[in-house]
Amino acid sequence: MGPPGRHPVRGLKSRRVKIANIRFRPLALAFEEPYHWAGRVDYGATNVLVEIETDEGITGYGVSTAGRPAESTLQALEGVVPLFAGRSPFDIERLTWEARFLGSFNHSPRFAALTLAGVEMALWDVAGKACGRPLYQLMGGAYREDVDYFAFLQGDTADELAEDARRAVQAGFSVIYMKVGRGEPKDLENTEAVRAVIGDRKLRLDANEAWDVGTAIRMIGRLSRFEPEWVEQPTPGESLPALRQVKEAVTVPIAADQAVFSLQDVYEVCRTKAADVIVLSFHETGGLLAFKKAAAVAQAAGIVLCLHGQSSTGMTDCAQHQVGLTIPNLTDGNQIMHQLLRQDVLAGPDLSLRHGRLGRLEAPGLGFELDWEAVERAEALYRQDPHYHHA
């Protein structure tokens, strides 16, 4: 099998271009090494590749994050096809809004967002390719020349994390990010070891909802001697009052992550002053356009936004990077996660960071080319490996 629709961009032949075909492929993505965090240890992730082809031969690609197994996401995506067939790929907001009311998404706004984000992503890829322009130019143009990303430390023990931190320092990262919420002795030992290696570089700690209010206040107090720039989502995301209570009781800034998915969530964090920073992904908001709106809400409240990485391919990182270029209230040290994969599905561009930074992507659309052999391997792994195909 080869690429189903790799066509040169020649511009639109008419203004009546229509969606002709939509296809989906489940993908299994293995991590290079186990990913340790407060909730569990992850060894890989599942995604669904979305391909939208127009009647003029332009194909756009997106990716939806999915649980294990991916069948519920695939089934919901198949339900979108009749709604989109024959419609204009440029009616991005209208199509994604109408899709949220399909039966598969009744009473499941978060599932709808995570599923439809890949579809919306593919529509933007079509639009950019049709216009011969990169996404950031269709979303207001570049506010910045590049985006700064943090070093995402990997490892289980203090020695492993310290060694990874040493590599990050040598690579020129200015922001270092690590997981806590794994037990008090381990958190203190790990954080102390990393701070000793990184010197005065910024250090961010992510507890991933691991603590109740009292534990969060006590642990942040104990960890404060290591001078974290902020602590991310210390309490369960369901309760903004809990997050605000911690924020008001500690001197270390607090970031909201799992507490924020939708535009409405962003508004509530801003209205209630529950956090100092919002960490967010376009997969969580349900698309790149909604993400841009969420950033504007935060900007109006004087709150900075940090790009939240997902267990996904470099496709996600390209798309999110493009919108990040356009956002005025973007923080430094954003999250990028394709580097955790044993093998990505991209043939290009080169997403290697230089001193933690990545510049503009100038190819039309979302700016990437797929490696179709890698795609087929990822699909085969999903079909064959029960760890991915079954819950």
C-alpha positions as CSV (number, residue, x, y, z in Angstrom):
1,M,0.0,0.0,0.0
2,G,1.2,3.5,-0.7
3,P,-0.1,7.0,0.1
4,P,-3.7,7.3,-0.9
5,G,-3.5,11.0,-1.9
6,R,-0.1,12.6,-2.2
7,H,-0.8,15.3,-4.8
8,P,1.1,18.5,-5.8
9,V,-0.5,21.8,-4.7
10,R,-1.7,23.7,-7.7
11,G,-4.4,25.9,-6.2
12,L,-8.1,25.5,-6.4
13,K,-9.7,24.9,-9.8
14,S,-13.0,26.2,-8.5
15,R,-14.6,27.6,-5.4
16,R,-16.9,24.6,-5.1
17,V,-14.4,22.1,-3.9
18,K,-16.1,19.3,-1.9
19,I,-15.1,16.6,0.5
20,A,-15.0,13.4,-1.5
21,N,-13.7,10.8,0.8
22,I,-12.7,10.3,4.5
23,R,-10.6,7.4,5.7
24,F,-9.3,6.3,9.2
25,R,-6.5,4.1,10.3
26,P,-5.7,3.0,13.9
27,L,-2.1,3.5,14.9
28,A,0.0,2.0,17.7
29,L,2.9,4.1,18.9
30,A,5.5,2.6,21.1
31,F,7.5,4.8,23.5
32,E,11.3,4.6,23.4
33,E,11.3,3.9,27.1
34,P,8.6,3.6,29.8
35,Y,7.0,6.9,30.7
36,H,6.6,7.2,34.5
37,W,4.1,9.5,36.0
38,A,1.7,9.7,39.0
39,G,-1.1,7.8,37.4
40,R,0.8,4.8,36.0
41,V,3.6,3.7,33.7
42,D,2.9,4.0,30.0
43,Y,4.7,2.0,27.3
44,G,2.9,3.4,24.2
45,A,-0.2,5.1,22.9
46,T,-3.0,4.7,20.3
47,N,-4.0,7.3,17.7
48,V,-6.3,7.3,14.7
49,L,-5.0,8.8,11.5
50,V,-7.7,10.9,9.7
51,E,-7.4,11.4,5.9
52,I,-9.8,13.8,4.1
53,E,-9.7,13.9,0.3
54,T,-11.4,16.5,-1.8
55,D,-12.8,16.1,-5.3
56,E,-9.9,18.2,-6.6
57,G,-7.3,15.7,-5.4
58,I,-6.0,17.5,-2.2
59,T,-5.7,15.3,0.8
60,G,-5.4,16.6,4.4
61,Y,-4.2,14.6,7.3
62,G,-5.0,14.8,11.0
63,V,-4.7,12.5,14.0
64,S,-7.2,11.8,16.9
65,T,-5.9,10.6,20.2
66,A,-7.6,7.4,21.4
67,G,-7.9,5.1,24.3
68,R,-7.2,1.4,24.2
69,P,-8.8,-0.1,22.2
70,A,-9.4,2.6,19.6
71,E,-12.6,1.0,18.4
72,S,-14.9,3.6,20.1
73,T,-13.0,6.4,18.5
74,L,-13.1,4.7,15.1
75,Q,-16.8,4.1,15.4
76,A,-17.5,7.7,16.3
77,L,-15.3,8.9,13.4
78,E,-17.2,6.7,11.0
79,G,-20.4,8.4,12.1
80,V,-19.0,11.8,10.9
81,V,-18.6,10.7,7.3
82,P,-22.2,11.1,6.2
83,L,-22.3,14.6,7.7
84,F,-19.1,15.7,5.9
85,A,-19.6,14.0,2.5
86,G,-20.0,16.5,-0.3
87,R,-19.5,19.5,2.0
88,S,-16.9,22.3,1.6
89,P,-13.7,21.6,3.5
90,F,-13.4,25.3,4.2
91,D,-16.5,25.4,6.5
92,I,-14.3,24.2,9.3
93,E,-16.2,25.7,12.3
94,R,-19.6,24.9,11.0
95,L,-18.7,21.2,10.2
96,T,-17.0,20.6,13.6
97,W,-19.9,22.3,15.5
98,E,-22.5,20.2,13.7
99,A,-20.5,17.0,14.3
100,R,-20.7,17.6,18.1
101,F,-24.4,16.9,18.0
102,L,-24.1,13.4,16.4
103,G,-25.4,10.6,18.6
104,S,-21.9,9.2,19.3
105,F,-21.1,12.4,21.3
106,N,-24.3,12.7,23.3
107,H,-23.3,13.7,26.9
108,S,-19.6,13.2,26.1
109,P,-18.1,16.6,25.3
110,R,-14.6,15.6,26.1
111,F,-14.8,12.5,24.0
112,A,-16.2,14.6,21.2
113,A,-13.3,17.1,21.5
114,L,-10.6,14.5,21.5
115,T,-12.2,12.6,18.5
116,L,-13.1,15.6,16.4
117,A,-9.8,17.4,16.9
118,G,-8.2,15.0,14.3
119,V,-10.9,15.8,11.8
120,E,-10.6,19.5,12.3
121,M,-6.9,19.2,11.9
122,A,-7.2,17.4,8.6
123,L,-9.6,20.1,7.3
124,W,-7.0,22.8,8.1
125,D,-4.4,20.8,6.3
126,V,-6.7,20.7,3.2
127,A,-7.3,24.5,3.5
128,G,-3.6,25.3,3.8
129,K,-2.6,23.1,0.9
130,A,-5.4,24.5,-1.3
131,C,-4.1,28.0,-0.6
132,G,-0.5,27.1,-0.8
133,R,0.1,28.6,2.7
134,P,1.2,27.2,6.1
135,L,-1.4,27.1,8.8
136,Y,0.0,29.9,10.9
137,Q,-0.6,32.3,8.0
138,L,-4.3,31.4,7.9
139,M,-4.6,32.1,11.6
140,G,-3.5,35.6,11.8
141,G,0.2,35.2,10.9
142,A,3.2,34.7,13.1
143,Y,3.5,36.7,16.3
144,R,6.9,35.1,17.0
145,E,9.7,33.7,15.0
146,D,9.9,30.4,17.0
147,V,8.4,28.5,19.9
148,D,10.5,27.5,23.0
149,Y,10.0,24.0,24.4
150,F,11.0,22.4,27.7
151,A,13.1,19.3,28.2
152,F,10.7,16.5,29.3
153,L,12.8,14.4,31.7
154,Q,12.4,10.6,31.4
155,G,13.4,8.0,34.0
156,D,12.3,6.3,37.2
157,T,15.2,6.8,39.7
158,A,16.8,10.0,40.8
159,D,20.0,9.0,39.0
160,E,18.2,8.3,35.7
161,L,16.4,11.7,35.9
162,A,19.6,13.5,36.8
163,E,21.4,12.0,33.9
164,D,18.6,13.0,31.5
165,A,18.7,16.5,33.0
166,R,22.4,16.6,32.3
167,R,21.7,15.8,28.7
168,A,19.1,18.5,28.6
169,V,21.5,21.1,29.9
170,Q,24.1,20.2,27.3
171,A,21.5,20.5,24.6
172,G,20.7,24.1,25.7
173,F,17.2,23.8,27.1
174,S,16.3,26.7,29.4
175,V,13.2,25.0,31.0
176,I,13.2,21.6,32.6
177,Y,10.0,19.6,33.3
178,M,9.6,16.5,35.5
179,K,6.9,14.5,37.1
180,V,6.1,14.4,40.9
181,G,3.2,13.0,42.8
182,R,4.9,9.6,43.0
183,G,5.3,9.5,46.8
184,E,6.9,12.1,49.1
185,P,10.4,10.5,49.6
186,K,10.7,9.9,45.8
187,D,9.5,13.3,44.9
188,L,12.0,15.1,47.2
189,E,14.9,12.9,46.1
190,N,14.2,13.2,42.4
191,T,13.6,16.9,42.5
192,E,16.7,17.6,44.6
193,A,18.9,15.5,42.2
194,V,17.5,17.3,39.1
195,R,17.9,20.8,40.6
196,A,21.6,20.0,41.5
197,V,22.3,19.3,37.8
198,I,20.4,22.1,36.1
199,G,21.6,25.0,38.2
200,D,19.4,28.1,37.9
201,R,17.4,26.9,34.9
202,K,13.6,27.0,35.2
203,L,12.2,23.8,36.8
204,R,8.6,22.8,36.4
205,L,6.9,20.0,38.5
206,D,3.8,18.2,37.3
207,A,1.8,16.2,40.0
208,N,-0.9,15.0,37.6
209,E,-3.8,15.3,40.1
210,A,-2.0,13.1,42.6
211,W,-2.7,15.1,45.8
212,D,-5.6,16.2,47.9
213,V,-5.7,19.9,49.0
214,G,-3.9,19.3,52.3
215,T,-1.2,17.1,50.8
216,A,-0.7,19.5,47.9
217,I,-0.2,22.4,50.3
218,R,2.3,20.4,52.4
219,M,4.2,19.0,49.4
220,I,4.5,22.2,47.6
221,G,5.8,23.8,50.8
222,R,8.5,21.1,51.0
223,L,9.3,21.3,47.3
224,S,9.5,25.1,47.3
225,R,13.2,25.0,48.4
226,F,14.0,23.7,44.9
227,E,12.4,26.9,43.4
228,P,10.0,25.4,40.9
229,E,8.7,27.9,38.4
230,W,5.3,26.4,38.9
231,V,3.5,23.2,40.0
232,E,1.1,21.7,37.5
233,Q,-2.3,20.3,38.4
234,P,-1.6,19.3,42.0
235,T,-5.2,18.4,42.8
236,P,-7.9,16.4,40.9
237,G,-9.1,18.3,37.8
238,E,-12.8,17.9,38.7
239,S,-12.5,20.6,41.4
240,L,-11.5,24.2,40.5
241,P,-12.2,25.2,44.2
242,A,-9.6,22.8,45.3
243,L,-7.1,24.2,42.9
244,R,-7.9,27.7,43.9
245,Q,-7.5,26.8,47.6
246,V,-4.0,25.4,47.0
247,K,-3.1,28.5,44.9
248,E,-4.1,30.8,47.7
249,A,-2.2,28.9,50.3
250,V,1.2,28.5,48.6
251,T,3.8,30.9,47.3
252,V,4.7,28.8,44.2
253,P,2.6,29.6,41.1
254,I,0.0,26.9,40.1
255,A,-0.8,25.7,36.6
256,A,-4.1,24.2,35.6
257,D,-4.0,21.2,33.2
258,Q,-6.5,18.4,33.6
259,A,-8.9,21.0,35.0
260,V,-9.1,22.6,31.6
261,F,-10.5,21.1,28.3
262,S,-13.0,23.4,26.8
263,L,-13.3,27.1,26.1
264,Q,-15.8,27.2,29.0
265,D,-13.2,25.6,31.3
266,V,-10.7,28.3,30.4
267,Y,-13.2,31.0,31.2
268,E,-14.0,29.4,34.6
269,V,-10.3,29.2,35.5
270,C,-9.9,32.9,34.6
271,R,-13.1,34.0,36.3
272,T,-12.4,32.2,39.6
273,K,-8.7,32.9,39.6
274,A,-8.0,29.3,40.2
275,A,-4.6,29.2,38.5
276,D,-1.7,31.3,37.4
277,V,-1.1,29.4,34.1
278,I,-3.2,27.3,31.8
279,V,-1.7,24.2,30.1
280,L,-3.8,23.2,27.1
281,S,-3.8,21.2,23.9
282,F,-5.9,21.6,20.8
283,H,-6.9,18.0,21.1
284,E,-8.6,18.9,24.4
285,T,-10.4,21.9,23.0
286,G,-11.6,20.0,20.0
287,G,-9.6,21.7,17.4
288,L,-7.0,24.4,16.5
289,L,-9.6,27.2,16.0
290,A,-11.1,26.5,19.5
291,F,-7.6,26.5,20.9
292,K,-6.9,29.9,19.4
293,K,-10.1,31.2,21.0
294,A,-9.1,29.7,24.4
295,A,-5.8,31.5,24.2
296,A,-7.7,34.8,23.6
297,V,-9.9,34.3,26.7
298,A,-6.8,33.7,28.8
299,Q,-5.1,36.7,27.3
300,A,-8.0,38.9,28.3
301,A,-7.6,37.7,31.8
302,G,-3.8,38.3,31.8
303,I,-3.0,34.6,32.0
304,V,-0.3,32.9,30.0
305,L,-0.9,29.7,28.0
306,C,1.4,26.7,27.8
307,L,1.1,24.2,24.9
308,H,0.2,20.8,26.4
309,G,1.7,17.7,24.7
310,Q,-0.3,14.6,23.9
311,S,0.8,11.0,23.5
312,S,0.7,11.4,19.7
313,T,2.8,11.7,16.6
314,G,4.8,14.6,15.2
315,M,1.6,15.4,13.3
316,T,0.2,16.8,16.5
317,D,3.4,18.7,17.3
318,C,3.5,20.3,13.9
319,A,-0.1,21.5,14.1
320,Q,0.2,22.8,17.6
321,H,3.5,24.5,16.9
322,Q,1.8,26.3,14.0
323,V,-0.9,27.8,16.1
324,G,1.6,28.5,18.9
325,L,3.5,30.8,16.5
326,T,0.4,33.0,16.4
327,I,-0.4,33.3,20.1
328,P,0.8,36.5,22.0
329,N,0.3,35.1,25.5
330,L,2.3,31.9,25.0
331,T,4.8,31.0,27.7
332,D,8.3,29.8,27.1
333,G,9.0,26.1,27.8
334,N,6.1,24.5,26.0
335,Q,5.5,20.7,25.7
336,I,6.4,18.6,22.7
337,M,6.2,14.7,22.8
338,H,7.1,13.1,19.4
339,Q,10.6,12.6,20.7
340,L,9.3,10.0,23.2
341,L,8.3,7.6,20.4
342,R,10.4,4.7,19.2
343,Q,9.4,5.7,15.7
344,D,7.4,8.6,14.4
345,V,5.3,8.5,11.3
346,L,6.7,11.6,9.7
347,A,9.0,11.8,6.7
348,G,9.5,15.5,7.4
349,P,10.0,18.2,8.5
350,D,13.0,17.9,10.9
351,L,11.5,18.7,14.3
352,S,14.8,18.6,16.1
353,L,15.0,21.4,18.6
354,R,17.9,23.8,18.7
355,H,18.5,25.1,22.3
356,G,14.9,24.1,22.9
357,R,13.5,26.1,20.1
358,L,11.7,25.4,16.8
359,G,11.2,27.9,14.0
360,R,8.4,28.5,11.5
361,L,7.2,25.6,9.3
362,E,6.7,26.9,5.8
363,A,5.3,24.0,3.9
364,P,1.6,24.4,2.9
365,G,-1.0,23.1,5.4
366,L,0.2,21.7,8.7
367,G,3.7,21.5,7.3
368,F,4.4,17.7,7.5
369,E,4.9,14.8,5.1
370,L,3.9,11.3,6.2
371,D,6.3,8.3,6.0
372,W,3.8,5.7,4.7
373,E,5.9,2.7,5.5
374,A,6.0,3.9,9.1
375,V,2.2,4.5,9.0
376,E,1.7,0.9,7.8
377,R,3.9,-0.5,10.5
378,A,2.0,1.5,13.2
379,E,-1.3,0.2,11.8
380,A,0.0,-3.4,11.7
381,L,1.3,-3.1,15.3
382,Y,-2.2,-2.0,16.4
383,R,-3.8,-4.9,14.7
384,Q,-1.4,-7.5,15.9
385,D,-0.3,-6.5,19.4
386,P,-3.0,-7.3,22.0
387,H,-1.5,-4.6,24.3
388,Y,-2.9,-2.0,21.9
389,H,-5.9,-3.7,20.4
390,H,-7.5,-4.6,23.8
391,A,-8.1,-2.6,26.9
